[in-house]
Amino acid sequence: MASRLHQKVALKDGKTQCKKMHVMLNSPVGRIEISGCGTGVHEIQFKENVLSQNRTKEASVTCEVCEGPEEMTEPLKQCTAWLQAYFCEPLMTEKLPMPPFHHPVFEQDSFTRQVLWTLLRDVKFGEAVSYKQLADLAGNSKAARAVGGAMRSNPVPIIIPCHRVICSSGQTGHYGGGTHLKQWLLSHEKHQKEKLAY
């Protein structure tokens, strides 16, 4: 397992770019793997989805590290803390530092990057936006399909909340982690927001 927790990512020219580490969380939606290095978070992946069709409301509210190196990089610590807060104390996410990202999609000047940053900045916890509305916010009202492509390219779901992007009809639409997971995340946020309103 040690080789899985620490990997060096090699570039095409054979130079080592960064030392990649992995952390696994047990969350209300199943196991989530975070990978990253000292520069930033590379990806967040859903490894085991425990949600079923009939279970979209309440799940365990714990989110704990179940595998990972003893010494985590600062970006992995920040990402872990952010995800734990998201599931257990959502208001805390606003007070926590956003982990830096280290993925090619954020290093290129592209419409995908523009859409992802716009989504992160403008669509808040408990809100939803249509693909067309997000295209408008990102500066190209005719690019709703390209927004869908950007959502599929999102390497850090939940933190960059692609689950908050829905169809104009109100249907949830597709999600890399599955429709049940998207519905659970939207429901979780709605429920938490309603609790705060009381």
N, C-alpha and C positions, 0 to 999 in steps of 0.2 A: 504494500500500500504506500510505502514511503515514496516510491517512484511516481506514483499518481499524485501525491500531495505537492511535490516539487518537480517541476519540469523546466528545462531551458528551452525557450522558443527560438529556433534558428531562422535566420533570414536566408534568402536565396543565395546570397554570396558566401554563406557559411558562417558569418559572424553571429554571435549570440545577441539577441535583442533584449531579452529580459528573462528573469527567473519567474516562471509561472507557478502560482500556488493555487490550491483548491480548498474550499471550505464547503462542508455539507451541512445544511440546516434541516431539522425536522420542523415543519410548519403546519398550520391548519389545513393546507392544501396538499401536503405531501412533502417529499424531499426536494430541496432546492439546492443546486450546486452553484457556487460563486467561484469564478476563476479570475485571477488577476496577478499583478506584480507590484513592485514598489512604486511604479508610475501611476497605476490606476486599475480599475475593474475592467476585465476583458469581456466577460459574459455572465449572465444569470440564466440558468437552465432549469426547467422543471424535469426532475428525474423520475418521480413517482407521483402520480396524481391519485389521491385517495378519494376524490369526489365522485359521486355517482349521480345519475339522473335525478334521483329523488332527494339529494342532499345538497341544497343550494343555500341554506340559511346559516345555521350554527354549526361550528366545528370546534375542535379544541382551540383554545386561544394561546397556547404556548408556541414559542418559536425558539428553538435552542440549537446550538452547534452540536452535531453528533459526530463529525469527523473533521479534522483539520490539523494543521501544524500548531505546535505549542506557541511559536512566535509568528504572529500574523503581521503582514505589512499594514501600514496605516490605512490605505484604501480598502483592504479587506475588512479591517476592524470597523471602519465607517460604514461600509455596505452592510455588514452583519448587524450592526446597531440600528441602521435605518430600517432594514427589513423586520427586525424584531419589533421595533416601534410601530411599523405599519400594521402588523397583525395584532399587537397587544395594546398599544397606546398611540393610536394614529395622530393625535394632536402633537405628539413629540416630534414627528417627522419634520415639522416646520422649524423646530428649534435645533435640529441636528445638522451637522455639515453634510452637504451632498458629496458623496465620494467622487473623486475624479475618475474619468473613463479613459481607457487606453485600448481603443479598438479602431481599426482603419476607417470605419464609417464616420467617426468623429474627426478624423484627420484630413478628410477630403472636403473641399468646398463643393457641396452637392445639394440638390433639392431634398434628398433623403435626410441629410444632416439638418437642413433648415426646418423640415417638418418635425423631426424629433425634438429639436431645441424649442420650437414653438409649442409643441404639445407639453413639454416639461414646464415651460414658463407660464403658459396661459390657461391650461385646463387643470383646475384645482381638484382636490380630494372631494369626492361625492358628486362631481359634475360629469357630464357626458357631452360629446360633440360629434357631429356627423363627419363622414369623410369629406364631404363638400365644404362644410364649415371650416374644417381644419385646413383644407386647401386654400380657402379665402384668407384665413389667418396667416398662412405661410406665404401669401403673396401671389398665388396662381389659382384663381377660382375655377379654372377648367381642368385642374389636375387631381380630381377626386380618386381616379384609378391609381395615379402615381402615389397618392397618400396611402392607399392599400399596400402598395409595394414597399413603401417606407416602413409601414407597421410590421410587415414580414421580415424586414431587415433589422429590426430593433434588437440589439444584442443584450439590452438590460431591461427586460420587461418588469413591470411593477414600478420600478423607480422612474423610468420613462413610461408613463401609463398608457400604453397602446390599448389596454382593455377598456379605456374610457372612450374609444372611438367606435361609434356604432353607425348603423345604416340610417339614412334619412327617414325610412319608414318606422324607425324605432326598434327594429329587430337588432339583436346584438351583433350579428355578423360573425365572421370567422375569428379565430384566435389560435396562435401557435400552441398554446397549452391545452386547447380544446374548448368547446363551447361551454361546457359545464363549469370550467375554471373561470372563464370570463364572466359568466353569470354570477358565480360565487363572489368574485372580486367586486363587481358592481353592487351586489346585494350587501356585502360587508361594508362598503363605503357608505351606502345609503343608510344602513342600520346605525353605523357609528355617528353619522351626521345627525340623524334623528335623535339619538341619545343626547347629543350635545345641545340640541334645541330645547330640551326640557329644563 
